[in-house]
Amino acid sequence: MPRKLLNARKFHRVLGLILLLPFFGWALTGLIFFLKPGYKDAYEMLALKTYPLEQKLTLAPDPAWFEVRYLRTVLGEHLLVRTKTGWSQLDPNTMQPQAAPDPDKIKLLFQDACAAHPERYGNIVSIAGNTAKTDTGVEITLNWNRLSLQQKGKDTDRIDWLYRIHYLQWTGISSIDKPLGLIGIALVLILTLLGIRLAFTRGA
């Protein structure tokens, strides 16, 4: 067998061993992304509980408003408006910006929303700013201007970690992960082209 062919086979084998770990990671994480076990709870959209409005609101049109939402929660009525700078919450009576409530009221808002799925959210154990932690390990964050909730638990962090493995974001540092990703792709292409060459080389 020609020496060049032997060297090509050896190089192909070494590349295959080098890429064995990322190939295994891609296959395993790809299977998980296909089956999506636990995704429903991990990425559940936690919605605020709303109640029927008790009074009608009459608004003077404002050309700066692109969208208006008026709703009622356990804390009372909320007026949300969207302008070119984003969402903001106004006091329905004064039309002035509505400051975020104190932690006790935020806790009421969280508890009311979490009651729909107690198995996941359990009970609120601490609140820091607009973020609460529950005794089930879930973290809930309130966006007051949009009046929306975002939740994440250990399962969410675990799935996000698998995504980082799949897309070669192993260190979490972009300046390192990006070159590593490019190197990995380059090695895969070299391995593929070398395999094609070996397959069609006489004497293989």
Secondary structure, DSSP 8 states (H G I E B T S, - for coil): --HHHHHHHHHHHHHHHHTHHHHHHHHHHHHHHHH-TTHHHHT-------B--SS-------TT-SEEEEEEETTEEEEEEEETTEEEEE-TTT-SB-----HHHHHHHHHHHHTT-HHHH--EEEEETTEEEETTS-EEEEETTTTEEEEE-HHHHHHHHHHHHHTT--SS-HHHHHHHHHHHHHHHHHHHHHHHHHHHSTT-
